[in-house]
Every structure is written in C-alpha cells, then in structure tokens.
Amino acid sequence: MIRPLLLAALIASALPAAATAADPGLTTVAERSGFLRTGRYDEVVALCAAFAQRYPQAVRCADFGTTPEGRPMKVLIASTSGALTPEAARARGLPVTLVQGGIHAGEIDGKDAGFLALREMLDGQAAPGALERQVLLFVPVFNVDGHERFRAWNRPNQRGPEEMGWRTTAQNYNLNRDYAKADSPEMQAMLALVEAWDPLVYVDLHVTDGAKFEHDVSIQVEPVHAGDERLRRAGTALRDGVIARLAKQGSLPLPFYPSFVQYDDPASGFEDDVATPRFSHGYFFLRNRIGMLVETHSWRDYPHRVRVTRNTVLATLDLVARHGRAWLRQAREADARAAKLGGQPVPLDYQATGQARTIAFRGYAYTRTSSEVSGALMTRYDESRPQIWRVPLRDRIVPALTVTAPKGGYLVPAAHAARVGAKLDQHGIGYRRLDAALAGAQVEAFRADQAEFSNQSVEGHQRTTLAGAWRRETRDVSAGALFVPIAQPKARLAMALLEPQAPDALAAWGEFNNAFERKEYMEDYVAEEVAREMLRDPQVKAEFERRLREDPAFAKDPQARLEFFARRHASWDDRYNLYPVLRTDAVPR
C-alpha cells in the first residue's frame, strides 16, 4: 500500500510545477492536499477576493446572484487589457470567454482547475498574452447550494475527490436542464450575466457518468452540426484546436459524448447528437455564440482530471486569444443573418441517421454475464487489460424538425403576455407591447390534433408533446399583446421557445397545458338530443355514417360518437387545443 504522503507527492508531480510552488494565499485545498480533496465554498469566496487583491489591475471579484439558501454567486473577471466591464470589452472589441465550473457540484474538477489555470496565466506561466486579448469570466461554482451538500460518495461512480457536492440545487433543479426554461434563480442569474457580457465562448466543465475506458475527456462544441452554417467553421476550429492540443499533451480526447447506444453494452457503439437548449451547449448556438461541453472521464483519478481540465481551459483561452476577434466578427455576421430568417426553413431539432462508421475506441477487456446480485446481464471491465474496441459510431447528424419561420413574428395574447414576457426578458429576446387592438388580423394559429401529457414530472413540469399544424385564421388580438419580431439576432432562440413542437419550447415544458385541457362539456342526454337534431342535415348525416363504416374504433366508442356532434355545435369551445401564441406575416404598427 502506498502511504498517503507518498501518494500526495506522486499526485502533485503529475501537475504543473506552479501547482506546488505558488503563493499560498492563492492555492486551493486541492493543491495543498496533493489533489486528494476539494475545498468548501468559503474557499471560493476567499480566493475570489484574494485574486482581486493580488492582481488589482487584472482581476475583479463580483457577485452575480444569490442562491435560494442565501449564498453569493461569485464570478472572477480577468483581463490584463484593462477592460474589466462589459462596456469596456465592447468598446475595445475584445471577445469574452465564460468558463463555468460546478454546474453539477459533485463534478468539481472545473473549480480547482480554473483557479490553477487563472493563477498560471496571471503569473505568466501559461498561455502568455491570452488575457491581454480577451476577457475571462470564471464562475468557479454555478450550483453553489448543491456544492455545500458536501460528503463522500455523492458521486459513487467517480474517483475522487474524497468528498464533493451534490448534482442538483437546493430546490432540486438540475441546472444543466434549465437553460431554456430558466426556472431556477441560479439560471436566471447566469442568463443575466450572459446578457450583460455577451460571451463569445461559453465553456461548461463536467465529469462523465458511464462505462470504464481509457479516453479521458470529450469535447463537444456547437455550432458544429447545427446553427448558423458559416459560424460552424469557428465552432469546428475551436473544437478541433482544443482536441489537437490535448492529444499532444498525452490525453485521449473524443469529439462526442461516450455514452453507449444501448445502456451498458459497449458493442452497441456510440451516437453523436446536437443537444437541445435545456443543455448549455445546445443553448448558445441559438444565440449565435459558441458553447463547449467538457466532460472528463469519471474513472480517471482526480489529479488526472484536474490536469486535463486545466489543459482544456488553457487551450480554449489561447485559441480565443489568437482567433477570437475573427470569430467575434463572424458571430456578429451570424446575428445579422439571423435577423433575416423570416420565411426561411429553420431546423429546431436534430438526430443522427442510421449510417454508422467503425471506429477504434480505447477500452478495456470486458465480459457480459448475468449478475448474481440483480439477475440482469451486466458488463464487467478488466482495467489491467487495455483493449481496442471496434464499434459503430453514428455521427451523421441531420435536422429532425424544421419549421419555416414566420415572416413577421409571433403574437402573444394579452392574457399570457406577463408570463411569456418575463421569460423573453430572461433570455434577452426583443418584443414590444401592442398599444392598440388588431381587429380581424390575418394570422397563423396552431391547433393541436393531439396533445400527449407525460406520465411523470420532469424538473417539476408535466411535459407535453403536440401534434398539429399552423393554419391561416382571422382573429382579433387585443391591446396589451406582445409582438415578438423574427427580425432580431436571437430569432433562432425565439423560435426554440415559441414554436410549440420544438423540443424545449415553453409548450413542451407544459407552460400552456391549460390550453389543451377540455373545461366545458355537454351532458350526454343533451348531446343525444343535439345529435338527433343535427342528423336532419344531410351532409352531417352522410359524414356520420361514413365514419361509422370506415372507423370501427369510432363506431364502438359512445363518447367519440357524441363528440362528433358536440364539435359541430355552437357550444363547442373554439379555443380548446388552440396554442395561445399566434404567428403573423405582417409587422403590427
């Protein structure tokens, strides 16, 4: 057995020299313990202030929110350019990079790696000049309350540190499911920070779940497969540049998340995807910015993961320093193109095709046998026997849902304006209120042919899947309604929230479920009388008899037969299954 002090020395030797020869006031519990432990949140508060005091011309420490349990949400703003405010960064044309740790507070590599990387840059030991050519926003811990739910075994499928925080917030929100819906106070604070600084690159630092294998990190970036086609070149350059640098440093990086197609079965291979906007890297490309998901491998030990995360942060910041001004110009051009999406087809969801290619994947020898514990077929890995797996990878990604953007924009009726307006404000999506009513407006309305409510709660919501289509209608729109123009840089994000069939739309999260609940009914005995009266109409009678002949299920269902007549009666609720957001080709005055 290796003694603890010797183990700590061996671990420390695997990290940069700066980790063991630095100002003690700027080192972390992780460094001082030889990367066996990680500190509590009071360390983040203290280090934030200490960095600002030690480097007063280059670092600011700020609060950008308060958690439900009353803790400050800290961000370090760092640049040797002197631009330490959003206004100064914009005035100088500097790209902003936001590096975020601890969104899942048990996956805390990013906190310790970020402090290490920042100190090395400020001391001139890493990425020379990178902070002169950009502004770094470093959020050591996003899920602060979860971080303080601190104990061993919060991550049973992860090697180190000895104790760590919890995955979800004090209100049990998974923040990396909250970007689009923005329920949590923490996410609302983060979106306000994003709106103020408009980061070109947003780096979200995680640790995987999953199987055992040799690859130690995955780097996923969008736009690469999705979003503005020209901006994809910048996203691809950033992803490939980071992966190339990590490979040179001895890592085994992947450009996809290594989750098996079939749970626990390595032979099933992998499938790449484009995340929906509940996730960080599925959200930012809708703003015409670059999102990066970094996932170190949970079965690598903590010092290895911290080192790889530190290397990833430094590689990203160096690449942004070198190319960020050009990428920022491309992002602004993407903003201009997004403002012209009206009337054009816009993909809102993606999927991998069935087309696969065989890859060589660095795994371990394994067996698949029945478990004596659960009785289920399970995989057992032998980490002493590295093995190349030749497995399929499906990485050809195509749109799964494409919607033609409205030529003018969206109309949100006054009854829903306050709630939807608050959500649009959180995302910085432009809109205006109508001072005057629109009588007989020519609009598109979405009526659901079918609304399927989920059987279980997801993030406190009953999610909803809608089948239906937009159709031309004439409707009155009262004063106080919102007009959300499509002609704005965040057009894709507006569509992702307001198109009812988009995967993380407000409708998909159940925000409009009332619209798809029938609230008024005709008693059966009344419906019987109404039906007999309506059958005097030859057209109604012919249609009813046709349904009886052609639809056996209808013929056997008494309620369906009565509803046939109720839907044709003047008492029928014409708002039932009407999605309460309209589309318009015209821009209201």
Secondary structure in CASP SS format (residue, H / E / C, confidence):
PFRMAT SS
TARGET T0000
AUTHOR 0000-0000-0000
METHOD secondary structure of the structure
MODEL  1
M C 1.00
I C 1.00
R C 1.00
P H 1.00
L H 1.00
L H 1.00
L H 1.00
A H 1.00
A H 1.00
L H 1.00
I H 1.00
A H 1.00
S H 1.00
A C 1.00
L C 1.00
P C 1.00
A H 1.00
A H 1.00
A H 1.00
T C 1.00
A C 1.00
A C 1.00
D C 1.00
P H 1.00
G H 1.00
L H 1.00
T C 1.00
T C 1.00
V H 1.00
A H 1.00
E H 1.00
R H 1.00
S C 1.00
G C 1.00
F C 1.00
L C 1.00
R C 1.00
T C 1.00
G C 1.00
R C 1.00
Y H 1.00
D H 1.00
E H 1.00
V H 1.00
V H 1.00
A H 1.00
L H 1.00
C H 1.00
A H 1.00
A H 1.00
F H 1.00
A H 1.00
Q H 1.00
R H 1.00
Y C 1.00
P C 1.00
Q C 1.00
A C 1.00
V E 1.00
R E 1.00
C E 1.00
A E 1.00
D E 1.00
F E 1.00
G E 1.00
T E 1.00
T C 1.00
P C 1.00
E C 1.00
G C 1.00
R C 1.00
P E 1.00
M E 1.00
K E 1.00
V E 1.00
L E 1.00
I E 1.00
A E 1.00
S C 1.00
T C 1.00
S C 1.00
G C 1.00
A C 1.00
L C 1.00
T C 1.00
P H 1.00
E H 1.00
A H 1.00
A H 1.00
R H 1.00
A H 1.00
R H 1.00
G C 1.00
L C 1.00
P C 1.00
V E 1.00
T E 1.00
L E 1.00
V E 1.00
Q E 1.00
G C 1.00
G C 1.00
I C 1.00
H C 1.00
A C 1.00
G C 1.00
E C 1.00
I C 1.00
D H 1.00
G H 1.00
K H 1.00
D H 1.00
A H 1.00
G H 1.00
F H 1.00
L H 1.00
A H 1.00
L H 1.00
R H 1.00
E H 1.00
M H 1.00
L H 1.00
D C 1.00
G C 1.00
Q C 1.00
A C 1.00
A C 1.00
P C 1.00
G C 1.00
A H 1.00
L H 1.00
E H 1.00
R C 1.00
Q C 1.00
V E 1.00
L E 1.00
L E 1.00
F E 1.00
V E 1.00
P C 1.00
V C 1.00
F C 1.00
N C 1.00
V H 1.00
D H 1.00
G H 1.00
H H 1.00
E C 1.00
R C 1.00
F C 1.00
R E 1.00
A C 1.00
W C 1.00
N C 1.00
R C 1.00
P C 1.00
N C 1.00
Q C 1.00
R C 1.00
G C 1.00
P C 1.00
E C 1.00
E C 1.00
M E 1.00
G C 1.00
W C 1.00
R C 1.00
T C 1.00
T C 1.00
A C 1.00
Q C 1.00
N C 1.00
Y C 1.00
N C 1.00
L H 1.00
N H 1.00
R H 1.00
D C 1.00
Y C 1.00
A C 1.00
K C 1.00
A C 1.00
D C 1.00
S C 1.00
P H 1.00
E H 1.00
M H 1.00
Q H 1.00
A H 1.00
M H 1.00
L H 1.00
A H 1.00
L H 1.00
V H 1.00
E H 1.00
A H 1.00
W H 1.00
D C 1.00
P C 1.00
L C 1.00
V E 1.00
Y E 1.00
V E 1.00
D E 1.00
L E 1.00
H E 1.00
V E 1.00
T C 1.00
D C 1.00
G C 1.00
A C 1.00
K C 1.00
F C 1.00
E C 1.00
H C 1.00
D C 1.00
V E 1.00
S E 1.00
I E 1.00
Q E 1.00
V E 1.00
E E 1.00
P C 1.00
V C 1.00
H C 1.00
A C 1.00
G C 1.00
D C 1.00
E C 1.00
R C 1.00
L C 1.00
R H 1.00
R H 1.00
A H 1.00
G H 1.00
T H 1.00
A H 1.00
L H 1.00
R H 1.00
D H 1.00
G H 1.00
V H 1.00
I H 1.00
A H 1.00
R H 1.00
L H 1.00
A H 1.00
K H 1.00
Q C 1.00
G C 1.00
S C 1.00
L C 1.00
P E 1.00
L E 1.00
P C 1.00
F C 1.00
Y C 1.00
P C 1.00
S C 1.00
F E 1.00
V C 1.00
Q C 1.00
Y C 1.00
D C 1.00
D C 1.00
P H 1.00
A H 1.00
S H 1.00
G C 1.00
F E 1.00
E E 1.00
D C 1.00
D C 1.00
V C 1.00
A C 1.00
T C 1.00
P C 1.00
R C 1.00
F C 1.00
S H 1.00
H H 1.00
G H 1.00
Y H 1.00
F H 1.00
F H 1.00
L H 1.00
R H 1.00
N C 1.00
R C 1.00
I E 1.00
G E 1.00
M E 1.00
L E 1.00
V E 1.00
E E 1.00
T E 1.00
H C 1.00
S C 1.00
W C 1.00
R C 1.00
D C 1.00
Y H 1.00
P H 1.00
H H 1.00
R H 1.00
V H 1.00
R H 1.00
V H 1.00
T H 1.00
R H 1.00
N H 1.00
T H 1.00
V H 1.00
L H 1.00
A H 1.00
T H 1.00
L H 1.00
D H 1.00
L H 1.00
V H 1.00
A H 1.00
R H 1.00
H H 1.00
G H 1.00
R H 1.00
A H 1.00
W H 1.00
L H 1.00
R H 1.00
Q H 1.00
A H 1.00
R H 1.00
E H 1.00
A H 1.00
D H 1.00
A H 1.00
R H 1.00
A H 1.00
A C 1.00
K C 1.00
L C 1.00
G C 1.00
G C 1.00
Q C 1.00
P E 1.00
V E 1.00
P E 1.00
L E 1.00
D E 1.00
Y E 1.00
Q E 1.00
A E 1.00
T C 1.00
G C 1.00
Q C 1.00
A C 1.00
R E 1.00
T E 1.00
I E 1.00
A E 1.00
F E 1.00
R E 1.00
G E 1.00
Y E 1.00
A E 1.00
Y E 1.00
T E 1.00
R E 1.00
T E 1.00
S E 1.00
S C 1.00
E C 1.00
V C 1.00
S C 1.00
G C 1.00
A C 1.00
L E 1.00
M E 1.00
T E 1.00
R E 1.00
Y E 1.00
D E 1.00
E E 1.00
S E 1.00
R E 1.00
P E 1.00
Q E 1.00
I E 1.00
W E 1.00
R E 1.00
V E 1.00
P E 1.00
L E 1.00
R E 1.00
D C 1.00
R C 1.00
I E 1.00
V E 1.00
P E 1.00
A E 1.00
L E 1.00
T E 1.00
V E 1.00
T E 1.00
A C 1.00
P C 1.00
K C 1.00
G C 1.00
G E 1.00
Y E 1.00
L E 1.00
V E 1.00
P C 1.00
A H 1.00
A H 1.00
H H 1.00
A H 1.00
A H 1.00
R H 1.00
V H 1.00
G H 1.00
A H 1.00
K H 1.00
L H 1.00
D H 1.00
Q H 1.00
H H 1.00
G C 1.00
I C 1.00
G C 1.00
Y C 1.00
R E 1.00
R E 1.00
L C 1.00
D C 1.00
A C 1.00
A C 1.00
L E 1.00
A E 1.00
G E 1.00
A E 1.00
Q E 1.00
V E 1.00
E E 1.00
A E 1.00
F E 1.00
R E 1.00
A E 1.00
D E 1.00
Q E 1.00
A E 1.00
E E 1.00
F E 1.00
S C 1.00
N C 1.00
Q C 1.00
S C 1.00
V E 1.00
E C 1.00
G C 1.00
H E 1.00
Q C 1.00
R C 1.00
T E 1.00
T E 1.00
L E 1.00
A E 1.00
G E 1.00
A E 1.00
W E 1.00
R E 1.00
R E 1.00
E E 1.00
T E 1.00
R E 1.00
D E 1.00
V E 1.00
S C 1.00
A C 1.00
G C 1.00
A C 1.00
L E 1.00
F E 1.00
V E 1.00
P E 1.00
I C 1.00
A C 1.00
Q C 1.00
P C 1.00
K C 1.00
A H 1.00
R H 1.00
L H 1.00
A H 1.00
M H 1.00
A H 1.00
L H 1.00
L H 1.00
E C 1.00
P C 1.00
Q C 1.00
A C 1.00
P C 1.00
D C 1.00
A C 1.00
L C 1.00
A C 1.00
A C 1.00
W C 1.00
G C 1.00
E C 1.00
F C 1.00
N H 1.00
N H 1.00
A H 1.00
F H 1.00
E C 1.00
R C 1.00
K C 1.00
E C 1.00
Y C 1.00
M C 1.00
E C 1.00
D H 1.00
Y H 1.00
V H 1.00
A H 1.00
E H 1.00
E H 1.00
V H 1.00
A H 1.00
R H 1.00
E H 1.00
M H 1.00
L C 1.00
R C 1.00
D C 1.00
P H 1.00
Q H 1.00
V H 1.00
K H 1.00
A H 1.00
E H 1.00
F H 1.00
E H 1.00
R H 1.00
R H 1.00
L H 1.00
R H 1.00
E H 1.00
D C 1.00
P H 1.00
A H 1.00
F H 1.00
A H 1.00
K C 1.00
D C 1.00
P H 1.00
Q H 1.00
A H 1.00
R H 1.00
L H 1.00
E H 1.00
F H 1.00
F H 1.00
A H 1.00
R C 1.00
R C 1.00
H C 1.00
A C 1.00
S C 1.00
W C 1.00
D C 1.00
D C 1.00
R C 1.00
Y C 1.00
N C 1.00
L E 1.00
Y C 1.00
P C 1.00
V C 1.00
L E 1.00
R E 1.00
T E 1.00
D C 1.00
A C 1.00
V C 1.00
P C 1.00
R C 1.00
END
